[in-house]
Amino acid sequence: MQTLIHFNNFVKEINENNGRLYKQSVLNKYKDDTIIQKYLQIAFDPYKIFGISTRKLHKQVSGIAYPADSVFDLFYWLEKHNTGTDEDLAVVAACDTALGPYYRDLLRAVVCKDLSIGIDAKTINKVIPGFIPQFACMLAERYFEQPERLEGTGFAITTKLDGFHLIVYKNADGSIECYSRVGQ
């Protein structure tokens, strides 16, 4: 609970001004604060997936007791069980009850990856280089519109499936990993 109060104070401070340089200065002020770092990583790291959306959190569930002593234990539980099942929702609901209504929205924004504080991974990485993994891929162009750009270079042709660009990696050990453009 104390860590969430500390993070809430950070959120209030960073939301005092909408200027990019102001937000970077607040990030710079807290860049060595491990609690703030943990929350920022959970909220902005595309590889930390909980499987819970804002819409799912409105579902009424009951049953399981909260299995942890801290908010970070909740995040660990959700990362490990990132299915978005009723059991996961019940764990969040139990934590909501323990926190009370004041901090509920902040916790839910972090859990749902919907924290709106006017910064993104790129801004965080300007202040703390390499802190949040950024998944980037080049967007495609029609090759026949600029054929001179292809001469002597390698390129890939990909397809878009169900609204997602799929990027496939073959690792050194032969395993295959697939990602969308947002790193999922």
C-alpha positions in Angstrom: 0.0 0.0 0.0 2.8 2.4 0.8 4.4 1.9 -2.6 1.1 2.8 -4.3 0.8 5.9 -2.2 4.4 6.9 -3.2 3.6 6.2 -6.9 0.4 8.2 -6.6 2.4 11.2 -5.4 4.7 10.8 -8.5 1.6 10.6 -10.8 0.2 13.8 -9.2 3.5 15.6 -9.7 4.0 14.5 -13.3 0.4 15.6 -14.1 0.8 19.1 -12.7 2.1 20.3 -16.1 1.6 19.0 -19.6 4.9 20.2 -21.0 7.3 17.6 -22.3 10.3 19.1 -20.7 8.5 19.4 -17.3 7.6 15.7 -17.5 11.2 14.7 -18.4 12.4 16.8 -15.4 10.0 15.0 -13.0 11.2 11.6 -14.5 14.8 12.8 -14.0 14.0 13.6 -10.3 12.7 10.1 -9.7 15.0 8.1 -12.1 16.9 6.4 -9.2 13.7 5.7 -7.2 13.3 1.9 -7.4 9.6 2.0 -6.5 8.8 4.4 -9.2 10.9 2.4 -11.6 9.0 -0.8 -10.8 5.6 0.9 -11.4 6.8 2.5 -14.7 8.2 -0.8 -15.9 4.9 -2.6 -15.1 2.8 0.1 -16.7 4.9 0.6 -19.8 6.9 -2.6 -20.6 5.1 -4.2 -23.5 6.4 -7.7 -22.5 4.7 -7.5 -19.1 1.2 -8.8 -20.0 -1.6 -9.4 -17.5 -4.5 -10.4 -19.8 -6.9 -8.0 -18.1 -8.8 -5.1 -19.7 -10.8 -2.3 -18.2 -14.0 -3.9 -19.5 -13.1 -7.2 -17.8 -12.6 -5.4 -14.5 -16.3 -4.4 -14.4 -17.3 -8.1 -14.2 -18.6 -9.1 -10.8 -16.5 -12.0 -9.4 -16.0 -13.5 -6.0 -14.3 -16.4 -4.4 -10.5 -16.4 -4.1 -8.8 -14.5 -1.3 -6.0 -12.1 -2.2 -2.8 -14.2 -2.3 -0.3 -11.5 -1.6 0.9 -9.0 0.9 1.8 -6.1 -1.5 0.7 -4.6 -4.8 3.9 -6.0 -6.3 2.8 -9.5 -5.3 -0.4 -8.8 -7.2 1.6 -7.8 -10.3 3.7 -11.0 -9.9 0.5 -13.1 -9.7 -1.0 -11.5 -12.8 2.1 -11.8 -14.8 2.4 -15.5 -13.9 -1.3 -16.2 -14.5 -1.9 -13.8 -17.4 -5.1 -15.4 -18.6 -7.7 -12.8 -17.6 -9.8 -15.5 -16.0 -12.4 -14.9 -13.2 -9.7 -16.1 -10.7 -7.4 -13.3 -11.9 -10.2 -10.8 -11.7 -11.1 -11.9 -8.2 -7.5 -11.4 -7.1 -7.6 -7.8 -8.5 -11.0 -7.2 -6.9 -9.7 -8.4 -3.5 -6.8 -6.0 -3.8 -9.2 -3.2 -4.8 -11.2 -3.8 -1.6 -8.0 -3.8 0.5 -6.9 -0.5 -1.1 -10.2 1.3 -1.0 -11.7 3.5 -3.7 -9.1 6.3 -3.7 -6.3 4.1 -5.1 -8.5 1.7 -7.0 -8.4 3.7 -10.3 -4.6 4.1 -10.2 -4.1 0.4 -9.6 -6.5 -0.5 -12.3 -4.8 1.9 -14.8 -1.5 0.2 -14.1 -2.9 -3.4 -14.4 -4.8 -2.6 -17.6 -1.8 -0.8 -19.1 -3.9 2.3 -19.4 -1.9 4.8 -17.2 -2.4 8.2 -18.7 0.3 10.5 -17.5 1.4 12.1 -20.7 4.6 10.0 -21.2 5.4 6.8 -23.0 8.3 4.4 -23.3 10.2 6.7 -25.6 10.0 9.6 -23.0 11.1 7.3 -20.2 14.0 6.0 -22.2 15.2 9.5 -22.9 15.7 10.0 -19.1 16.6 6.4 -18.3 18.2 5.0 -21.4 17.2 1.4 -22.3 14.9 1.1 -19.3 11.7 0.1 -21.2 12.1 -2.3 -24.1 10.8 -0.7 -27.2 9.7 -3.0 -30.0 10.1 -1.3 -33.3 9.8 -2.5 -36.8 9.9 -0.7 -40.1 6.6 0.0 -41.7 6.2 -1.2 -45.2 6.1 0.8 -48.4 5.0 -0.3 -51.8 8.2 -1.6 -53.4 7.1 -0.7 -56.9 6.8 3.0 -56.1 10.5 3.4 -55.3 12.4 0.5 -57.0 15.7 2.4 -56.8 15.7 1.9 -53.0 15.7 -1.9 -53.4 18.8 -2.3 -55.7 21.5 -4.1 -53.8 19.6 -4.4 -50.5 17.8 -7.2 -48.7 14.1 -6.8 -47.8 11.2 -8.7 -46.5 7.7 -9.1 -47.7 5.1 -9.6 -44.9 1.4 -10.0 -44.7 -1.1 -8.5 -42.4 -3.3 -11.0 -40.6 -6.4 -10.0 -38.7 -5.2 -6.4 -38.4 -1.8 -7.4 -37.0 1.6 -7.3 -38.6 3.4 -10.4 -37.5 7.1 -10.5 -37.0 8.8 -13.9 -36.6 12.2 -14.4 -35.1 14.2 -17.6 -35.4 16.6 -17.7 -32.4 20.1 -19.1 -32.3 18.8 -22.3 -30.6 16.2 -22.8 -33.4 13.2 -21.8 -31.4 10.7 -19.4 -33.0 9.1 -16.4 -31.4 6.3 -14.3 -32.9 5.4 -10.7 -32.0 3.0 -8.1 -33.1 4.2 -4.5 -33.7 3.3 -3.6 -30.1 5.5 -6.3 -28.8 2.9 -8.9 -27.9 
